[in-house]
Amino acid sequence: MNKEDIIKTINSFLVEEFEIDESKISPDAHLKNDLGLESLDFVDIAVIVQKEFGLTLKGEEMTGIRNLQDLYDYIFNALQKK
């Protein structure tokens, strides 16, 4: 899976699952401050990442993910290691 596919998948589930306005979605959008995601939302993101990409996100790994670009990069890099 290439980075463009990862970005499309993530952006799509943010719009559908979290009802985030597409205009707010950009690589530098902060997950909490800009997109309004809360702690419990990160659990949902981890479940969706597991389902869509077959990756298990651990809590300590999620602490380094602050914006969408961090999330895209994390998933892309983890898939490269598989």
C-alpha atoms as one frame of an Amber mdcrd trajectory, in Angstrom:
protein
   0.000   0.000   0.000   1.412   3.367  -0.946   1.258   6.560   1.096  -1.528
   8.038  -1.040  -3.764   5.026  -0.297  -3.013   5.319   3.412  -3.902   9.019
   3.393  -7.173   8.401   1.517  -8.161   5.598   3.905  -7.403   7.601   7.042
  -9.083  10.765   5.796 -12.130   8.769   4.731 -12.635   7.166   8.132 -12.099
  10.488   9.916 -14.917  11.996   7.862 -17.219   8.960   8.151 -16.562   7.730
  11.695 -15.825  10.999  13.491 -17.859  13.337  11.271 -14.904  15.679  10.829
 -15.361  18.354   8.196 -13.123  17.580   5.205 -11.923  21.178   5.142 -10.221
  20.621   8.522  -8.256  17.612   7.292  -4.686  18.426   6.313  -1.350  16.750
   7.085  -0.490  19.365   9.713  -3.885  19.192  11.443  -3.360  18.457  15.145
  -5.496  15.490  16.172  -6.753  17.019  19.421  -6.591  20.776  18.891  -7.664
  21.001  15.235  -9.787  17.888  14.772 -11.246  17.731  18.280 -10.347  14.092
  18.892 -10.369  12.924  22.503  -8.705  10.054  24.353 -11.487   7.588  23.612
 -11.348   8.501  19.927  -7.766   7.244  19.837  -9.018   3.816  20.888 -11.393
   3.889  17.913  -8.537   4.981  15.635  -6.433   2.049  16.878  -9.298  -0.354
  16.103  -9.767   1.113  12.625  -6.007   0.960  11.922  -6.037  -2.697  12.993
  -8.997  -3.455  10.721  -7.833  -1.454   7.682  -4.074  -2.033   7.815  -3.555
  -5.063  10.070  -1.429  -3.014  12.479  -1.715  -2.941  16.248  -1.159   0.518
  17.713   0.115   0.536  21.268  -0.540   3.390  23.670   3.106   4.386  23.941
   3.334   4.589  20.151   0.266   6.814  19.963   1.869   9.401  22.277   4.257
  10.426  19.492   1.438  10.934  17.018   0.315  14.540  17.265  -0.915  15.422
  13.782  -2.209  13.617  10.727   1.214  13.555   9.055   2.584  11.669  12.088
  -0.212   9.121  11.736   0.288   8.712   7.987   4.053   8.278   8.471   3.656
   5.836  11.346   1.323   3.569   9.354   3.439   3.807   6.198   6.650   2.947
   8.067   5.018   0.115  10.012   3.672  -1.408   6.784   7.139  -1.231   5.225
   8.499  -3.322   8.105   5.857  -6.045   7.659
